[in-house]
Structures are given as C-alpha cells and as structure tokens.
Amino acid sequence: MEVPAVKHEKLTGEEKAGESSQVVRERVQTARERQQQRFAGTSLTCNAEMTARNIKKYCSLDLEEQNFLRQAAVQMNLSARAYHRILKVARTIADLAGEPNIKTSHLAEALQYRPPAEV
C-alpha cells in the first residue's frame, strides 16, 4: 500500500483554513443561477445535461484554450465522451469562479479530476 507524504504545513498546524461553508454555498448558488440564465428557454437545467451540440454553443474556447485541450486530448488519449466531459466540468469550474469564458486554468483543473488511466 502506498501512502502519500503529509505536507509540512499540516504537520505543524500552519495549514490555512479553507473557505467557510457559507462562502462555498453562496458561490454554488451563484453558479447555479448563472446556469439557469444560460439555459433559459431550453430544457437544460445544468451544465451536466449538455449534449455535444450544447457544448459547442456554450463551451466555446479561445485559441489558447483550444490548443491546450487539443494537446491534452492527444497526450491523454481522450475519447470524444471524455473530451466533452472535460468541457462540461471546465464550464462548471468557470461558473464557480464567476468567469464568463472557460480559461486554460479551468481546463487544467477539470483534467486533474479525471481518474488515472488503467494500464
């Protein structure tokens, strides 16, 4: 069994406290409201429900982000389904951050949430 190393800050009690539940709750509520506005007039209620067509409409990327995701897709051998899932998660991360556009940092975070590939 492999056990990850414990950070020095955690051992010494110097680790910074995270966001309070109230702050997180407010960010989530704001992100949900943003999604409701985005999908007004459609049958969608949240980013997770987007189809490939919806993803193309609501998850457009600038050139830098396109190149980043293309490179990650090749290196990680992502299927179309995985590629679309990354975009949906990145859209949600951007919503939580209050960003109207998906940025490279949102894509990178979404990629980190992928489970490790089986060998």
ROTI-577655 format. One record per residue (C-alpha): residue in one letter; y, z, x. Coordinates in steps of 0.02 Angstrom, whole numbers, plus 50000, padded with zeros to 5 digits. Example, Ala and Ser with C-alpha at 12.3 -4.5 7.8 and 13.67 -1.06 7.14 Angstrom:
A497755039050615;S499475035750684;
This chain:
M500005000050000;E501694995150067;V503145007150039;P504935001150061;A506095010650177;V507295023050096;K509135019550127;H510045031950238;E511365034850103;K510025040249979;L509265052450103;T510935060450144;G511585060349966;E513025048850014;E512495035149895;K513885030249775;A513595033349591;G513355017949482;E514315013249327;S514285025349182;S513265020849028;Q514875019048929;V515585006149051;V513954996349051;R513874997048860;E515644990048848;R515254975848970;V513684971248873;Q514614971648707;T515984960548778;A514684948348845;R513814947848675;E515464944248589;R515804930348714;Q514104922748673;Q514414924148486;Q516054914848508;R515234901548617;F513854898348491;A514914899548334;G514384885848213;T512654884248291;S511004892748254;L511064901248426;T511494919648446;C511244922348634;N511004913148799;A509124916048798;E508954904648646;M509734889448729;T508724873348737;A508884860548877;R510234851548777;N511204867848752;I511034872048936;K511794855248982;K513264858948866;Y513574877348903;C512994879249083;S513914865349173;L514114868249358;D515424863049484;L514854852749634;E514634867849749;E513534876649621;Q512554860649585;N512174858649770;F511684877049788;L510494876449640;R509764859649693;Q509384866449866;A508624882349793;A507564872249671;V506854861749813;Q506554876449930;M505774887249794;N504864872649712;L505574877249541;S504844869249385;A506014862549251;R505664878049149;A506094889649294;Y507664879449333;H508274881249153;R507844899749150;I508904902349308;L510364893849223;K510194904649067;V510124920549169;A511594914949277;R512594911249117;T512244929049059;I512734936249228;A514364926449221;D514674933049044;L514394950949103;A515624947749245;G516914940649124;E516864923649210;P517044907949105;N516094897449232;I514454900249323;K514784903249507;T513634902549658;S513534921549661;H512884921449482;L511554908649527;A511054918449682;E510864934349580;A509834925349448;L508694918349584;Q508424936049653;Y507704941449486;R506284928749498;P504604936449535;P503874931949706;A502834916149707;E500964918449709;V500084911749862;
